[in-house]
Amino acid sequence: MSLQLSSFPALPARQSEAPLSQQGQDLHRSLVKLSRRAQQVFLLSRLDNLPYATIANVLGIEVEVVEQAMVRVLQHCRRQEAGSLFVEESVNEQASRWYVHLQSPHATASQRIEFRHWLDAEPAHLAAFEATERLWRRLQAPAMVLGANGWHRRKRRVYILWCAATAFLCAVFMTAEAFAGF
């Protein structure tokens, strides 16, 4: 994607007119429990369709950290899924890692071949990978609710600097007002 978010332009948030299903509400509650950084990485990927390298550049972190956050999101949300209980947890984690890594710019041709071998090794691997893909699709509506106001596009440092500057100006005005009263 050629969109550069160096200044985080205000893109229009896509609002869903339909209310979330019960499953969507459960996934939304699960997403809210994640760290702010994991939520931000997830929303930049899911809502804004940014590649991991761009997300890493925008947030000033490594691509590997972006991948770890995405795996954490998928694993956290998968725990809400009752349908994934028939597959071993380690296979689910491997499927999440593969799903995330294959979207990364660091995925090499040999790793893609290794993934095909992993996928063909057992039917449970294919089932877990397909469940991860279905989960990714189901996360669209909860992501739209979570990121509706576009908070995930703002840099935190700028926000903190803005808050500090506002607090400073308030203190200056209060001090000036206090001295004006004497």
N, C-alpha and C positions, 0 to 999 in steps of 0.2 A: 504494500500500500504506500502510495507516495505522499500521503497526508503527514505533515510534520506537526507535532504538538508541542513545540518548544515553548510556546506561550499559552498552551491549553485553550484554544478558541472555544467559545461556547457553542457547541453543537446542539441542535434541538434534541431534546429527550423524547424518545418515542414512548408514548403512553399507551397502555393497553386499555381498551374500553371494557373488556370482559374481566370480571373479578377472577382472582386466582382460584383454581380448584383446591380441594383439600390437600392433595399431594403438592401442589404449587406453594400453598401456605406453609406446609411442613418444610419444604426446601428453602423457602424464604427465611423461616425462623432459623434454620441450620446455617444459612449464609450470614445472618446477622451475628451469629456467635463467633465468627472468624475474626481474626485480627484485622485492623483497618488496612494494613498493607496487603494482606491476602485478598481482601475484598476489592481493593483498588486494582490490583493486578488482574484479578478475575474479570472485573467489569470492563477494564480497558481491552481485554482479550475478547470477551463475550459480546459486549454491546458495541464497541467501537471497531471490532475486528482487526485490532492492531497485531502485527507479528511480535513475537517475543523479543526480538532484537530492538524494536522500536520502544516497546514497553520498558525494557531495561535502560535504554538511553534516556527516555523521558523521566524515569524515576531515579536515575543515577545509581542503578544496581547492576549486578551481573546477570547474564542470561540464565545461568544456573539457578540463581535465586528466584527468578521468574518461574522457571520450571518447577522448582520445589514448592512454590506457593500454589501453582496450578494443581500439582499432585495433591497437596494438602486439601485444597478445595474439593476436588473430586472424591477423595477418600472420606472427608468429613460428610459430604452430602450422601455418599453411598451408604453410610451407616443408617441413614433414614429410610433406605430402600428395604422393604421386606422381601422383594423378589430376588435379591442377590444373595440370599442366605444359603442357597444350594451350592454355591461356588465357594471354594476355600478362600479365606481372607488373603492369603499370600498371592493367590492367582489374581484376585481383584486388584491388589496393589500393583502387581506386575503389569496388568492391563492398563491401569491408570498411568503408570510411568511410561509405558509404550505410547499410549495415546497422546500424552503431553510431549514426549520427546520427539515424536515423528512430526510435530508441528514446529519444532525448533530449527533454527538455522544451523545448529550444531549436529543435526542428524546426518550421518554419512551414508553413502551407498552400502557399505558393508554392514552398517547397523540396520538398514532397511532389509537386507538379506537375512540378518540374524532375527529380525522381527518375524519375517515370513516363516523361518524355521520354528520359532517359538509358537507361532499361530498354528502351524500344521502339526505340532508335536502331540497335542491333546485336544479333544473336542471342548473341554472346559476352558481352554485358553480362548478359543473363538467365542464361546458364549460370554465370557467375562469381557472381552473386548467389545463385542456388540452391545452388552449392557452398559458399558462406559459410554459408547456413542449415543445410546438412547438417553442416558442421564444428561449428557452434554446438551442434547436437544431440549430436554425438559427444563433445563436451567435457564432457558431464554426468558420466559415470563417472570420468574422470580428476580432475575437480574434486572429486568426492565423496571420493576417496582423498587428494587434496592438502589438503582442508579438514576432514578427518575429526575432528580434535581441536578444531575451532572457533577456532584461533588467529587467523583473519582477522577475528573479531568484536571482538577486544581492541584498545583504543587503545594505540598504541606509547608515547605519553608516560606513560601510567599505568604501563605495564610498566617503563619506564626508571626512573620515580620509585620504584616498588616495589623494583627491584633496588638503587637507591642507598640507600633506607631500610634494606634488609636488610643491605647492606654496612656501613652506619653502625652498626647495632645489633650486628653481629658484632664490629666494632672496639671498641665500648664494652665488650662482655662480655669480650673478650680483654684489654683494658686493666685492667678491674676484677679479672680473675683474676690478672693479673700483679702488681697492687698488693696483692692479698690474700695472695700468697705471701711478701711481705716482712714 
